[in-house]
Amino acid sequence: MIHTDRAQGPDERSECTLANPARRALLAAGALSATPLAGCGGLAIFSSGRPKIPDLPPVAGGGSIASAWSAALPGAVGFQPALAGGKIWAAAPSGALAVLDGRSGQPDWQVEVGRALVGGVGTDGRIGAVASRDGSVVAFGADGKQRWASAVGAQVVTVPAVAHGLVVVRTSDNRVTALDSATGSRRWSFQRQAPSLVLRQTGAVVIDATQVYVGLPGGRMLAVATDTGAQRWEAAISLPRGSNEIERIADVAGTPILSNNDLCASAFQGRVACLDVGTGRTLWSRDLSSAAGVDVDARGLVVADEKGHIHLFSRSGSSVWRQEKLAGRGLSAPILVSSHVLIGDSEGVVHLLRRDDGALLARIELGRPVSGAAVKIGALVVVQTVGGALHALAFE
């Protein structure tokens, strides 16, 4: 879910909701009125309530999408699944953590963490890490047994990233902390001052062999050394602008994507951009606001903007097509799969688009909106809904 938070310490929990669980930002023109929401330290945010969702547009046909398997976790809200070694790791805020076979959906195991969770699960296949509301990171082995639990001093606001012997999280005090994945001991931490008002959403940290990449409030992307936490570079995905705090929110949203030597990301009320991973130099950027994030492969980048327009760009940043027929439907993070694009909306419909031209080919209704980024496993795409259910989708 996306919220705005005043910069706060570990024991402060005041929040303002700016979007529904499908992560649809409600700051678009026409979505404002004069009823302030409480809990924002005196800041008035105005909303006229949920806008009417446009009717579904017709599909052109020429494609199909169907459920290959489904499974459910307890809890009223879902996060986003993680994939490693052909296994799907999934968690729910209630504290449920499960591992399933990615092709069949059959569970390997399910446990109760014993704590309310935030942000989802990260894994390298050997260790799965979740974050609890009390400011702890808890790690489980591939056998479902708890390995360790470590306090990080504030509530975690990213999905834990697990790779290269580390578990890395960013917390609400804008601190990036790396824990040893085997023991939970702290390896290093890095802190930046946060703006007074930030977009709070379930983002992610990305790790490669030499650097950790973290999206920060204020539209900044940070790269630090994997082994020491020393800063390598800091770059702007977007620059805050506007006459008030809400208009100046320009936070990096969704999950940054590493592809070859590029790091690509989007910013709310900002830009979509690809950076050089070695230097942080901007390779290309486009003025486009997205609170859901991007997906990238060898041929292109796809992103849905705050209006519900879907854009496909080439890897050099040139526009390939724009699909506007799903405008106003509150779109989730898209995913690129060979010759198709899949994307969910706030009514629980997943749409299949043709990659070449963005034509709407088919759709499937899941009943609940997709809650986070999807994962690809073979010919399937696995999504988790805000009801906690997992769905593996087959398409052609």
C-alpha positions as CSV (number, residue, x, y, z in Angstrom):
1,M,0.0,0.0,0.0
2,I,1.1,3.6,-0.6
3,H,0.9,6.1,2.2
4,T,2.6,9.4,3.0
5,D,4.5,9.6,6.2
6,R,6.1,12.5,8.1
7,A,9.7,11.6,8.8
8,Q,9.4,9.8,12.1
9,G,11.2,7.7,14.7
10,P,10.7,4.0,15.3
11,D,7.8,4.4,17.7
12,E,5.8,6.9,15.6
13,R,3.1,5.5,13.3
14,S,1.0,8.4,11.9
15,E,0.1,7.8,8.3
16,C,-2.0,9.3,5.5
17,T,-3.4,7.0,2.9
18,L,-3.0,8.4,-0.6
19,A,-3.9,5.2,-2.6
20,N,-5.9,2.0,-2.5
21,P,-4.2,-1.4,-1.9
22,A,-3.6,-1.7,-5.6
23,R,-1.2,1.2,-5.2
24,R,-3.2,3.7,-7.2
25,A,-2.1,7.2,-6.4
26,L,-5.1,9.6,-5.8
27,L,-3.2,12.8,-6.4
28,A,-4.3,13.0,-10.0
29,A,-6.4,16.0,-11.1
30,G,-10.0,15.7,-10.3
31,A,-9.5,13.5,-7.3
32,L,-9.5,16.3,-4.7
33,S,-12.1,17.8,-2.5
34,A,-12.3,19.4,1.0
35,T,-12.3,16.6,3.6
36,P,-9.0,16.3,5.4
37,L,-7.7,12.9,6.4
38,A,-6.4,12.7,10.0
39,G,-3.0,11.5,11.2
40,C,-0.6,13.5,9.2
41,G,0.8,15.9,11.8
42,G,-1.6,18.6,10.9
43,L,-1.1,18.4,7.1
44,A,-4.5,18.4,5.3
45,I,-4.8,16.0,2.4
46,F,-8.1,16.2,0.6
47,S,-10.1,13.5,-1.2
48,S,-13.6,13.3,-2.6
49,G,-13.6,9.5,-2.1
50,R,-12.9,6.8,-4.6
51,P,-13.4,7.9,-8.2
52,K,-15.6,5.8,-10.5
53,I,-13.6,3.2,-12.3
54,P,-14.2,3.3,-16.1
55,D,-15.8,0.4,-17.8
56,L,-13.6,-2.3,-19.2
57,P,-12.7,-1.7,-22.9
58,P,-13.2,-4.4,-25.5
59,V,-10.3,-6.7,-26.3
60,A,-9.0,-7.3,-29.8
61,G,-8.7,-11.1,-29.2
62,G,-5.8,-13.1,-30.6
63,G,-4.6,-14.1,-27.1
64,S,-5.7,-16.0,-24.0
65,I,-4.9,-15.9,-20.3
66,A,-6.0,-18.5,-17.7
67,S,-5.2,-19.7,-14.2
68,A,-2.8,-22.6,-14.0
69,W,-3.1,-22.9,-10.2
70,S,-4.0,-20.9,-7.2
71,A,-3.3,-21.0,-3.5
72,A,-4.3,-18.9,-0.5
73,L,-2.5,-17.4,2.6
74,P,-4.5,-16.3,5.6
75,G,-4.9,-12.5,6.0
76,A,-6.9,-9.7,4.5
77,V,-3.9,-8.2,2.6
78,G,-1.2,-9.7,0.4
79,F,2.3,-8.6,-0.4
80,Q,4.3,-9.7,-3.5
81,P,5.8,-13.1,-4.0
82,A,9.5,-13.9,-4.5
83,L,11.1,-16.6,-6.6
84,A,14.2,-18.6,-6.1
85,G,15.2,-22.1,-7.3
86,G,11.8,-22.7,-8.8
87,K,10.1,-22.1,-5.5
88,I,7.6,-19.3,-4.7
89,W,8.0,-17.7,-1.3
90,A,5.0,-15.7,-0.1
91,A,4.0,-13.9,3.1
92,A,0.9,-12.1,4.5
93,P,0.6,-9.4,7.1
94,S,-1.0,-11.8,9.5
95,G,2.4,-13.5,9.9
96,A,1.9,-16.4,7.5
97,L,5.0,-17.5,5.5
98,A,4.9,-20.2,2.9
99,V,7.0,-21.8,0.2
100,L,5.3,-23.4,-2.8
101,D,6.4,-25.3,-5.9
102,G,6.3,-22.6,-8.7
103,R,5.0,-24.9,-11.4
104,S,2.3,-26.8,-9.5
105,G,1.4,-24.5,-6.6
106,Q,1.8,-27.4,-4.1
107,P,3.0,-26.2,-0.7
108,D,6.4,-27.3,0.6
109,W,5.7,-25.8,4.0
110,Q,3.9,-23.0,5.8
111,V,4.7,-21.5,9.2
112,E,3.4,-18.7,11.4
113,V,6.1,-16.1,12.1
114,G,4.4,-15.1,15.3
115,R,4.6,-11.4,14.4
116,A,2.6,-9.0,12.2
117,L,4.6,-8.5,9.0
118,V,5.2,-5.6,6.6
119,G,6.6,-5.5,3.1
120,G,6.7,-9.1,1.9
121,V,9.5,-11.7,1.7
122,G,12.9,-11.7,0.1
123,T,15.0,-14.8,-0.6
124,D,18.0,-16.2,-2.3
125,G,16.6,-19.8,-2.1
126,R,18.6,-20.6,1.0
127,I,17.3,-17.9,3.4
128,G,13.9,-16.1,3.3
129,A,13.6,-12.9,5.2
130,V,10.6,-10.9,6.3
131,A,10.2,-7.7,8.3
132,S,7.8,-7.4,11.3
133,R,5.9,-4.3,12.5
134,D,8.0,-4.1,15.6
135,G,11.1,-3.3,13.7
136,S,12.7,-6.7,13.4
137,V,13.9,-8.8,10.5
138,V,13.3,-12.5,10.8
139,A,15.0,-15.1,8.7
140,F,13.9,-18.7,7.8
141,G,15.8,-21.5,6.1
142,A,14.6,-23.4,3.1
143,D,13.3,-26.1,5.6
144,G,10.9,-23.6,7.2
145,K,12.8,-23.3,10.5
146,Q,13.6,-19.9,11.9
147,R,17.3,-19.0,11.7
148,W,17.5,-15.7,13.5
149,A,15.6,-12.4,14.3
150,S,17.4,-9.0,14.5
151,A,16.0,-5.6,15.5
152,V,16.8,-2.8,13.1
153,G,15.6,0.1,15.2
154,A,12.7,1.3,13.1
155,Q,9.9,-0.1,10.9
156,V,11.1,-1.6,7.6
157,V,9.7,0.2,4.5
158,T,11.2,-2.1,1.8
159,V,11.0,-5.8,1.0
160,P,14.1,-7.4,2.5
161,A,16.7,-8.0,-0.2
162,V,18.7,-11.3,0.2
163,A,21.8,-11.9,-1.9
164,H,25.6,-12.3,-1.6
165,G,25.5,-13.2,2.1
166,L,23.4,-10.1,3.0
167,V,19.9,-9.2,4.0
168,V,19.4,-5.5,3.3
169,V,16.5,-3.3,4.3
170,R,15.6,0.4,4.4
171,T,13.7,1.7,7.5
172,S,11.4,4.6,8.2
173,D,14.2,6.7,9.6
174,N,15.8,6.5,6.1
175,R,18.6,4.1,7.3
176,V,19.9,1.3,5.0
177,T,21.0,-1.7,7.1
178,A,22.8,-4.8,6.0
179,L,22.6,-7.9,8.1
180,D,24.6,-11.1,7.7
181,S,22.3,-13.6,6.1
182,A,23.7,-16.5,8.1
183,T,23.7,-15.0,11.6
184,G,21.6,-11.8,11.5
185,S,24.5,-9.7,12.9
186,R,24.8,-6.1,11.6
187,R,27.4,-5.7,8.8
188,W,27.0,-2.0,8.1
189,S,24.4,0.8,8.0
190,F,24.0,4.0,6.0
191,Q,21.7,6.9,6.8
192,R,20.3,9.8,4.8
193,Q,18.1,12.6,6.1
194,A,14.6,12.2,4.8
195,P,12.2,14.9,3.6
196,S,9.4,15.9,6.0
197,L,6.8,14.1,4.0
198,V,7.5,10.9,2.0
199,L,5.6,8.4,-0.1
200,R,5.4,5.2,2.0
201,Q,5.1,2.2,-0.2
202,T,6.5,-1.3,-0.5
203,G,9.6,-0.8,-2.5
204,A,12.7,-2.9,-2.8
205,V,16.4,-2.9,-2.6
206,V,18.6,-4.5,-5.3
207,I,21.9,-6.2,-4.7
208,D,24.6,-7.3,-7.1
209,A,28.1,-8.6,-6.4
210,T,29.7,-5.2,-5.8
211,Q,26.9,-2.7,-5.0
212,V,23.6,-2.3,-3.2
213,Y,21.0,0.0,-4.9
214,V,18.4,1.8,-2.9
215,G,15.6,4.2,-4.0
216,L,15.3,7.1,-1.5
217,P,12.7,9.7,-0.7
218,G,13.1,12.8,-2.7
219,G,13.7,10.9,-6.0
220,R,17.3,9.9,-5.3
221,M,18.9,6.6,-6.1
222,L,21.8,5.5,-3.9
223,A,24.6,3.0,-4.6
224,V,26.8,1.7,-1.8
225,A,29.5,-0.9,-1.6
226,T,28.1,-4.4,-0.9
227,D,31.0,-5.2,1.5
228,T,31.4,-2.0,3.5
229,G,28.3,0.2,2.9
230,A,30.5,3.0,1.6
231,Q,28.7,5.3,-0.8
232,R,29.7,4.8,-4.4
233,W,27.3,7.3,-6.0
234,E,24.0,9.1,-5.6
235,A,21.9,10.2,-8.5
236,A,18.5,11.9,-9.1
237,I,15.7,9.8,-10.7
238,S,13.6,12.9,-10.2
239,L,13.8,16.3,-8.6
240,P,11.1,17.5,-6.1
241,R,9.1,20.5,-7.5
242,G,5.9,22.3,-6.6
243,S,4.5,24.9,-4.2
244,N,3.7,22.6,-1.2
245,E,4.9,19.4,0.4
246,I,2.5,17.1,-1.4
247,E,3.4,18.5,-4.8
248,R,7.1,18.1,-3.9
249,I,6.8,14.3,-3.2
250,A,9.0,12.7,-5.8
251,D,10.0,9.5,-4.2
252,V,11.5,6.5,-6.1
253,A,8.6,4.0,-6.3
254,G,8.4,0.2,-6.9
255,T,11.4,-2.0,-7.5
256,P,14.5,-0.7,-9.3
257,I,15.4,-3.1,-12.1
258,L,19.0,-4.2,-13.0
259,S,19.5,-5.1,-16.6
260,N,23.1,-5.6,-17.9
261,N,24.8,-2.3,-16.9
262,D,21.6,-0.3,-16.5
263,L,19.6,0.4,-13.4
264,C,16.0,1.6,-14.3
265,A,13.4,3.0,-11.9
266,S,10.4,5.4,-11.7
267,A,9.5,8.2,-9.3
268,F,6.1,9.3,-8.1
269,Q,5.3,12.7,-9.5
270,G,8.6,12.6,-11.3
271,R,10.4,10.7,-14.1
272,V,11.3,7.2,-15.3
273,A,15.0,6.9,-15.9
274,C,17.8,4.4,-16.6
275,L,21.2,5.0,-15.0
276,D,24.7,3.6,-15.6
277,V,25.3,1.2,-12.6
278,G,29.0,2.1,-12.4
279,T,28.7,5.9,-12.2
280,G,25.0,6.8,-11.7
281,R,25.0,8.8,-14.9
282,T,21.6,9.2,-16.4
283,L,21.4,7.3,-19.7
284,W,18.0,8.5,-20.5
285,S,14.9,9.8,-18.8
286,R,11.3,10.8,-19.5
287,D,8.9,13.0,-17.5
288,L,6.4,10.5,-16.3
289,S,4.9,9.8,-12.9
290,S,4.5,6.2,-11.7
291,A,3.9,4.9,-8.2
292,A,3.9,1.2,-9.4
293,G,7.4,0.8,-10.9
294,V,8.8,-0.5,-14.1
295,D,9.9,-3.8,-15.7
296,V,12.8,-4.1,-18.1
297,D,14.2,-6.8,-20.4
298,A,16.8,-6.9,-23.1
299,R,14.5,-5.1,-25.6
300,G,12.6,-2.5,-23.6
301,L,11.1,-0.9,-20.5
302,V,7.4,-0.9,-19.6
303,V,5.7,1.4,-17.1
304,A,2.2,2.5,-16.2
305,D,1.8,6.2,-15.3
306,E,-0.5,7.7,-12.7
307,K,-3.3,8.3,-15.4
308,G,-3.4,4.6,-16.2
309,H,-1.5,4.9,-19.6
310,I,0.9,2.1,-20.3
311,H,4.2,3.0,-22.0
312,L,6.7,0.8,-23.8
313,F,10.1,2.4,-24.4
314,S,13.1,0.9,-26.2
315,R,16.3,0.4,-24.2
316,S,17.6,3.6,-25.6
317,G,14.5,5.5,-24.2
318,S,12.6,6.1,-27.4
319,S,8.8,5.6,-27.3
320,V,7.5,2.4,-28.9
321,W,3.8,2.7,-28.0
322,R,1.3,4.1,-25.5
323,Q,-1.9,2.3,-24.5
324,E,-4.5,4.6,-23.0
325,K,-7.6,2.3,-23.0
326,L,-7.0,1.3,-19.3
327,A,-6.9,4.9,-18.1
328,G,-8.4,5.5,-14.6
329,R,-8.4,1.8,-13.7
330,G,-5.6,2.0,-11.1
331,L,-2.9,-0.1,-12.6
332,S,-0.3,-2.3,-10.8
333,A,3.3,-2.8,-11.8
334,P,3.5,-4.3,-15.3
335,I,5.6,-7.3,-16.3
336,L,7.2,-8.1,-19.6
337,V,7.0,-11.7,-20.8
338,S,8.4,-12.5,-24.3
339,S,5.8,-11.2,-26.7
340,H,3.3,-10.0,-24.1
341,V,2.8,-7.5,-21.3
342,L,0.7,-8.4,-18.2
343,I,-0.8,-5.8,-15.9
344,G,-3.4,-5.8,-13.1
345,D,-6.0,-3.2,-12.2
346,S,-7.8,-2.0,-9.0
347,E,-10.8,-4.2,-9.8
348,G,-8.8,-7.4,-9.8
349,V,-8.6,-7.8,-13.6
350,V,-5.3,-8.9,-15.1
351,H,-4.9,-7.7,-18.7
352,L,-2.8,-9.3,-21.5
353,L,-1.3,-6.9,-24.1
354,R,0.6,-7.6,-27.2
355,R,4.1,-6.4,-26.8
356,D,4.5,-5.2,-30.4
357,D,1.8,-2.6,-30.4
358,G,0.1,-2.6,-26.9
359,A,-3.2,-4.1,-28.2
360,L,-5.5,-5.6,-25.5
361,L,-5.7,-9.3,-26.3
362,A,-7.4,-10.9,-23.3
363,R,-8.1,-10.6,-19.6
364,I,-8.9,-12.6,-16.5
365,E,-10.7,-11.6,-13.4
366,L,-9.1,-12.6,-10.1
367,G,-11.6,-10.9,-7.8
368,R,-9.0,-8.9,-5.8
369,P,-6.4,-6.4,-7.1
370,V,-2.8,-7.5,-7.5
371,S,-0.8,-6.3,-4.5
372,G,2.8,-6.1,-5.8
373,A,5.2,-7.0,-8.5
374,A,4.6,-10.3,-10.3
375,V,7.3,-13.0,-10.8
376,K,8.0,-15.1,-13.9
377,I,8.6,-18.8,-13.6
378,G,9.0,-20.7,-16.9
379,A,5.9,-20.0,-19.0
380,L,3.9,-18.8,-16.0
381,V,3.5,-15.5,-14.2
382,V,2.7,-15.6,-10.5
383,V,0.8,-12.7,-8.8
384,Q,-0.4,-12.2,-5.3
385,T,-3.6,-10.3,-4.6
386,V,-4.6,-8.0,-1.7
387,G,-6.6,-10.9,-0.4
388,G,-3.5,-13.0,0.0
389,A,-4.2,-15.4,-2.8
390,L,-1.5,-16.5,-5.2
391,H,-2.4,-17.1,-8.8
392,A,-0.2,-18.6,-11.5
393,L,-1.3,-17.4,-14.9
394,A,-0.7,-19.1,-18.2
395,F,-1.0,-17.1,-21.5
396,E,-0.5,-17.2,-25.2
